[in-house]
């Protein structure tokens, strides 16, 4: 069986994309890291990394093995944590990925509260609107809107019933009027969102058995949900956002909900894990905490 250190060195090399960078981060020499990798490949009888003078990349065998190693190391860490934390509360590291807007405006203060409840826990937070690859990146869990595209992921529902809402600032509506039906949106300035380089400019609404799809246009587009929200607050146009992202703005009157007799696009909110074995005590407690806070924000 391979040593745990060899496995940790392999994972770090894969994450850093460089033997020397991995060695520096682990506090060992590049030669020692290279020997550990060679020892692991010899035992497995497979090349895990394709190396040249200019680049280093995972082989297909290396990619498959990396997923198994990550899971094994996470399971070992959870076992060690369970022994250490007897009577001491949560400890260890929780690596979390979250959408930018929700992360900055709701999650950050909630995580402060969660950390105060579990002072020995260490948090690592990634905020962006790009979907983290839970099998390849240093992330334990991810918060995501929408139905998971990867059926192999474990989805723990936070808000199973949740929708987008179209809204605008009072100042914008005073200048341009209030749309009454979905078709009116085509005559307004829409604050558009870029998802994986594609413009999200087809907004969907439903009421009873009716469905409306409206092609919208606007002079503002971005790939960051927080920027779109700020443009809406500044009065630049209409925004079509997850209700969680704008719940506080709606409550405070900074934004006004529109087309309230129509339902925006369904957008369930989930906590995702790459494998059921990684639903640790840390993850279960965070999930329960977020369910409570999100239901308070969007009853």
C-alpha positions in Angstrom: 0.0 0.0 0.0 1.3 3.5 -0.8 2.2 5.8 2.1 -0.1 8.6 2.9 2.7 11.1 2.3 3.2 9.8 -1.3 -0.5 10.2 -1.9 -0.6 13.7 -0.5 2.4 14.6 -2.6 0.7 13.3 -5.7 -2.4 15.3 -5.0 -0.4 18.5 -4.4 1.6 18.1 -7.6 -1.7 17.6 -9.5 -3.2 20.7 -7.9 -0.1 22.9 -8.4 0.7 21.6 -11.9 4.4 21.6 -10.9 6.6 19.3 -8.8 8.8 22.2 -7.6 5.7 24.3 -6.6 4.2 21.3 -4.8 7.5 20.6 -3.0 7.7 24.3 -1.8 4.1 24.2 -0.5 4.9 21.0 1.5 8.2 22.1 2.8 10.2 19.3 1.1 12.8 19.3 -1.8 11.7 18.9 -5.4 13.9 15.8 -5.5 12.0 14.2 -2.6 8.6 15.0 -4.3 9.8 13.5 -7.6 11.0 10.3 -5.9 7.6 10.0 -4.1 5.8 10.3 -7.4 8.0 7.8 -9.1 7.6 5.4 -6.2 3.8 5.7 -6.5 3.8 5.1 -10.2 6.1 2.1 -9.9 3.8 0.5 -7.3 0.8 1.1 -9.5 2.5 0.1 -12.7 0.9 3.2 -14.4 2.1 6.7 -15.4 0.1 9.2 -13.5 1.6 12.4 -14.9 2.9 13.1 -18.4 6.1 15.2 -17.9 8.2 17.3 -20.3 10.7 20.0 -19.8 7.9 22.6 -20.2 4.7 21.1 -18.9 3.2 18.5 -16.6 -0.3 17.1 -16.9 -2.4 14.2 -15.6 -2.7 11.1 -17.7 -6.2 9.5 -18.1 -5.1 6.9 -15.4 -3.8 9.8 -13.2 -7.2 11.6 -13.4 -9.1 8.5 -12.4 -6.7 7.7 -9.6 -6.7 11.3 -8.3 -10.4 11.2 -7.6 -10.0 8.0 -5.5 -7.0 9.5 -3.6 -8.9 12.7 -2.8 -11.7 10.6 -1.4 -9.4 8.3 0.6 -7.6 11.3 2.1 -10.8 13.0 3.0 -12.1 9.9 4.7 -8.9 9.5 6.7 -9.1 13.2 7.8 -12.7 12.8 8.9 -11.8 9.7 10.9 -8.9 11.5 12.6 -11.2 14.5 13.3 -13.8 12.3 14.9 -11.2 11.0 17.3 -9.7 14.4 18.0 -13.0 16.3 18.5 -14.6 14.0 21.1 -16.2 16.5 23.4 -14.4 19.4 21.6 -16.8 20.3 18.8 -15.9 20.6 15.1 -12.4 21.1 13.9 -10.3 20.6 10.8 -10.7 22.4 7.4 -13.9 23.0 5.5 -13.3 24.1 1.9 -16.4 25.8 0.4 -17.2 27.2 -3.0 -20.2 29.6 -3.4 -21.7 32.1 -6.0 -20.2 35.6 -5.8 -23.4 37.6 -5.0 -24.9 35.2 -2.4 -21.4 34.6 -0.9 -20.7 38.3 -0.3 -24.1 39.5 0.8 -25.5 36.6 2.8 -23.0 33.9 3.3 -20.1 35.9 4.8 -22.0 37.0 7.9 -23.5 33.6 8.3 -20.1 31.9 8.2 -18.9 34.3 10.9 -21.8 33.0 13.0 -21.1 29.4 12.1 -17.4 29.9 12.9 -18.3 31.4 16.3 -20.3 28.3 17.1 -17.3 26.1 16.1 -14.2 28.1 16.9 -11.8 25.2 16.1 -13.0 24.9 12.6 -11.0 26.4 9.7 -12.8 27.8 6.7 -11.5 28.2 3.1 -13.9 30.0 0.9 -13.9 30.4 -2.9 -16.3 33.0 -4.3 -17.0 33.0 -8.0 -19.8 32.3 -10.5 -17.8 29.5 -12.2 -18.9 26.0 -11.2 -16.0 24.5 -9.3 -15.0 20.9 -10.4 -15.5 19.1 -7.1 -13.6 16.1 -8.3 -10.4 18.0 -9.4 -10.3 21.1 -7.2 -9.5 21.6 -3.6 -13.1 22.0 -2.6 -15.1 19.9 -0.2 -18.6 21.2 -0.9 -20.1 23.8 -3.3 -23.3 25.9 -3.0 -25.0 26.1 -6.4 -28.2 27.3 -7.9 -30.1 25.1 -10.3 -30.5 21.4 -11.0 -27.1 19.7 -10.7 -25.8 19.0 -14.2 -23.6 16.1 -12.9 -25.8 13.2 -11.6 -22.8 11.7 -9.8 -22.7 14.5 -7.3 -24.5 14.3 -3.9 -27.1 17.2 -3.7 -28.3 18.2 -0.3 -31.3 20.6 -0.8 -31.2 23.9 1.0 -34.2 25.5 -0.8 -35.8 22.9 -3.0 -38.5 25.4 -4.1 -36.8 28.7 -5.1 -37.2 30.9 -8.2 -35.7 33.9 -10.0 -37.3 37.2 -9.6 -37.3 40.2 -12.0 -36.8 43.5 -10.2 -35.6 47.1 -10.5 -34.8 50.1 -8.4 -37.6 52.7 -7.6 -35.5 55.3 -9.5 -35.5 53.3 -12.7 -39.2 52.5 -12.6 -40.0 56.2 -12.0 -38.1 57.1 -15.2 -39.2 54.2 -17.4 -42.4 52.9 -16.0 -43.4 49.5 -14.6 -43.8 46.5 -16.8 -47.2 44.8 -16.4 -46.8 41.6 -18.4 -43.7 39.6 -19.4 -43.9 40.9 -23.0 -43.3 44.4 -21.6 -39.8 43.5 -20.6 -38.6 43.6 -24.2 -39.0 47.4 -24.1 -36.8 47.8 -21.1 -33.1 47.9 -20.4 -32.1 44.4 -19.1 -28.9 43.8 -17.0 -27.6 40.7 -18.7 -25.6 37.9 -17.3 -22.9 35.9 -19.1 -22.8 32.2 -18.2 -19.8 30.3 -19.5 -19.4 33.0 -22.2 -23.1 32.7 -23.3 -25.4 35.7 -22.9 -28.4 34.7 -20.7 -31.0 36.9 -22.5 -34.1 34.6 -22.7 -36.1 35.2 -19.5 -38.8 32.6 -18.7 -42.0 33.0 -16.6 -45.0 30.8 -15.8 -48.5 31.3 -14.5 -50.9 28.4 -14.1 -50.5 26.5 -17.4 -49.0 29.5 -19.3 -45.4 29.9 -20.1 -43.7 33.0 -21.5 -40.2 33.4 -22.9 -39.1 36.9 -23.5 -36.0 37.9 -25.4 -34.5 40.9 -23.6 -31.8 43.5 -24.5 -29.6 45.9 -22.6 -26.4 47.9 -22.7 -24.9 46.2 -19.6 -23.6 42.6 -19.4 -21.2 40.9 -17.0 -20.2 37.4 -15.7 -20.5 38.4 -12.0 -23.8 38.3 -10.2 -22.8 40.9 -7.7 -22.0 43.4 -10.5 -25.5 42.9 -12.0 -27.1 43.5 -8.7 -25.1 46.7 -8.2 -26.1 47.9 -11.6 -29.8 47.3 -10.7 -29.4 49.3 -7.4 -27.8 52.1 -9.4 -30.9 52.3 -11.6 -29.4 51.0 -14.8 -32.2 48.5 -15.6 -34.1 45.4 -14.8 -32.3 42.4 -13.3 -33.5 38.7 -13.2 -31.9 37.2 -10.1 -32.2 34.4 -7.7 -34.5 35.6 -5.0 -31.9 34.7 -2.3 -29.5 37.2 -3.9 -31.9 40.2 -3.7 -34.1 39.2 -0.7 -32.6 41.9 1.6 -32.8 44.5 -1.2 -36.5 43.7 -1.7 -37.2 43.8 2.0 -35.5 47.2 2.4 -37.2 48.6 -0.7 -33.9 49.2 -2.6 -35.3 47.0 -5.3 -39.0 46.4 -6.3 -40.3 43.0 -7.4 -42.0 43.0 -10.8 -44.6 40.8 -12.5 -45.6 39.4 -9.1 -48.5 37.4 -10.5 -46.0 35.4 -12.6 -43.5 32.9 -11.4 -39.8 33.3 -12.3 -37.7 30.4 -13.5 -37.2 27.6 -11.0 -33.8 27.8 -9.3 -33.4 25.2 -6.5 -30.4 25.9 -4.2 -28.3 22.9 -3.1 -25.1 22.0 -1.2 -23.1 19.6 -3.4 -20.6 17.0 -2.4 -18.6 14.8 -4.8 -19.4 11.6 -2.8 -21.7 10.5 0.0 -18.7 9.4 2.1 -17.6 13.1 2.1 -20.9 14.2 3.8 -19.0 14.6 7.1 -20.2 16.0 10.4 -18.8 19.4 9.3 -20.9 19.2 6.1 -24.1 18.0 7.8 -23.9 20.8 10.4 -23.2 23.4 7.8 -26.1 22.1 5.6 -28.6 22.3 8.5 -27.3 25.8 9.5 -27.8 27.1 5.9 -31.2 25.5 5.5 -32.4 27.5 8.6 -30.8 30.8 7.5 -32.0 30.6 3.9 -35.6 29.8 5.0 -35.5 32.8 7.3 -34.3 35.0 4.4 -36.8 33.5 1.9 -39.7 32.2 3.9 
